[in-house]
Amino acid sequence: MDADALRAMQAPIKANLKDNPEAGRIMLKAEGHLGDGIACKIDTGKAIAEAGLHPATGGDGTQLCSGDMLLEALVACAGVTLKAVATALDIPIRDGAVRAEGLLDFRGTLGVDREAAVGFESISLTFDLDTDADEAQLATLHKLTERYCVVLQTITGNAPVESRIATH
């Protein structure tokens, strides 16, 4: 896809959103079902993924770790966003990789140390690109990718989350 094709594809969507701002507010949903043992099955739309305990918390490594899944969602979103921005700006990317790494202290998750954080202490996101883009183009590409990556903005923006237990 080139920049003109991307603009043509998105033009009617953008026009509709300008005329109907509420049309842009869409509730995305994810659902999981508690499985056997300490597991939760998530329907990804393409397959069923089963999340369980990370080996550092007692898991056997056969199930997905939700922390890994969060990093995978970040990589996927950032990669798609980077490609869309590069396309829109006519910045050719021959090849590339996106990596996310997050540091966790499992002492917090396991309740071993109340002072240890529960959750990622830090996350790094790296784009390794094969491109002839100059430094100014890369700076713009990086800035706009960060700005428009939904998962990155959600992680860094501290979106309010409401949590509750319902019974049936």
Residue, then its C-alpha position, 0 to 999 in steps of 0.5 A: m500500500d502506498a500513501d495515496a491508497l492509504r489516504a483514499m481508504q481512510a478519507p471517507i472514514k475521517a470525513n464521517l468522524k468529522d461530521n459524526p464525532e460520536a461514530g469514533r467512540i467504539m467500545l473494544k472488548a476482550e473476554g476470557h473464561l476461567g479454565d482448569g487449574i490456574a488459567c484463563k482462556i481468551d478468544t483473540g478473534k483468530a484463535i483461543a489463547e490460554a493464559g496462565l502463571h509465568p514460570a517465575t510464579g509457578g507456571d510450567g511454561t505451557q500457557l501464555c503469560s499475561g505480561d508477555m501478552l501485554l508486551e506482544a500487544l504493544v509490539a503489534c500496535a506499535g508496528v502497525t502504527l509505524k507502518a501506517v505512519a511511514t506509508a502516509l509520510d512516504i518513508p520507505i521501510r524495507d524491513g524491520a523489527v519491533r521489540a518490547e522488553g519489560l522488567l518485572d520484579f516477581r517478589g511484588t506479584l507473589g506478595v513476598d515483598r510489599e515494597a516491590a512493585v506489582g507490574f512492570e517497573s519499566i518497558s522499552l520499545t525498540f524499532d530496528l529499521d532497514t530504511d534510507a530515511d534521514e534523521a529528521q524523517l526518523a524523528t518524525l516517524h518515531k514521534l508520530t508512531e508514539r503519538y498514535c499507538v493506542v496501546l502505548q498511549t494507554i500504558t503511558g496515559n494511565a487510563p482509568v480502569e474500573s474493576r468489579i466482581a459480578t456474581h451469577 
